[in-house]
Amino acid sequence: PILWTAAVALATAFVLKQTRLGMHLVFTGEADEAARLAGVKVKRMKVIALAFAGLCAGLVGTLLAATLNSAAPDM
């Protein structure tokens, strides 16, 4: 699990600091009205951010179930 977490953290840091998508996400998070005025599609960036958060939550759930060798509905 530590290696998976480190890999996701490094990939996220790379995307946020080195790509246009990452900069748009940061700008949207800082000030969405200013980002909109600068030409960033704010609604699209919010959907992408929420989808990525859901993806990370699913990965964490899978890693937790794999680590515990079982799954319970109340985890």
C-alpha positions as CSV (number, residue, x, y, z in Angstrom):
1,P,0.0,0.0,0.0
2,I,2.9,2.4,0.7
3,L,4.2,2.0,-2.8
4,W,0.8,2.6,-4.4
5,T,0.3,5.7,-2.2
6,A,3.7,7.1,-3.1
7,A,3.1,6.4,-6.8
8,V,-0.3,8.2,-6.8
9,A,1.2,11.1,-4.8
10,L,4.1,11.5,-7.2
11,A,1.8,11.3,-10.3
12,T,-0.6,13.9,-8.7
13,A,2.3,16.3,-7.9
14,F,3.6,15.9,-11.5
15,V,0.2,16.6,-13.0
16,L,-0.5,19.6,-10.8
17,K,2.9,21.3,-11.3
18,Q,3.9,20.3,-14.9
19,T,0.7,20.2,-17.0
20,R,-1.8,22.7,-18.2
21,L,-4.6,20.6,-16.7
22,G,-2.9,20.8,-13.3
23,M,-2.5,24.6,-13.5
24,H,-6.2,25.0,-14.5
25,L,-7.2,22.8,-11.5
26,V,-5.0,24.9,-9.1
27,F,-6.4,28.2,-10.6
28,T,-10.0,26.9,-10.2
29,G,-9.3,25.9,-6.6
30,E,-7.7,29.3,-5.8
31,A,-10.4,31.6,-7.3
32,D,-12.9,30.1,-9.6
33,E,-14.3,33.5,-10.8
34,A,-10.8,34.7,-11.8
35,A,-10.1,31.4,-13.5
36,R,-13.4,31.7,-15.5
37,L,-12.4,35.2,-16.5
38,A,-9.0,33.9,-17.6
39,G,-10.7,31.4,-20.0
40,V,-10.6,28.2,-17.8
41,K,-13.7,26.0,-18.1
42,V,-14.4,26.0,-14.4
43,K,-17.3,23.5,-14.4
44,R,-15.2,21.0,-16.4
45,M,-12.3,21.4,-13.9
46,K,-14.6,20.8,-10.9
47,V,-15.9,17.6,-12.6
48,I,-12.4,16.4,-13.3
49,A,-11.3,17.1,-9.7
50,L,-14.3,15.2,-8.2
51,A,-13.8,12.3,-10.6
52,F,-10.1,12.1,-9.5
53,A,-11.2,12.2,-5.8
54,G,-13.6,9.3,-6.5
55,L,-10.9,7.4,-8.2
56,C,-8.6,7.8,-5.3
57,A,-11.3,6.8,-2.8
58,G,-11.9,3.6,-4.8
59,L,-8.2,2.8,-4.9
60,V,-8.0,3.3,-1.1
61,G,-11.0,1.0,-0.6
62,T,-9.4,-1.7,-2.8
63,L,-6.1,-1.4,-1.0
64,L,-7.8,-1.6,2.4
65,A,-9.8,-4.7,1.4
66,A,-6.6,-6.3,0.0
67,T,-4.6,-5.5,3.2
68,L,-7.3,-6.9,5.5
69,N,-7.8,-10.0,3.3
70,S,-11.6,-9.4,3.7
71,A,-14.2,-6.9,3.0
72,A,-17.1,-5.8,5.2
73,P,-20.0,-3.5,4.1
74,D,-19.4,-1.1,7.0
75,M,-15.7,-0.4,6.4
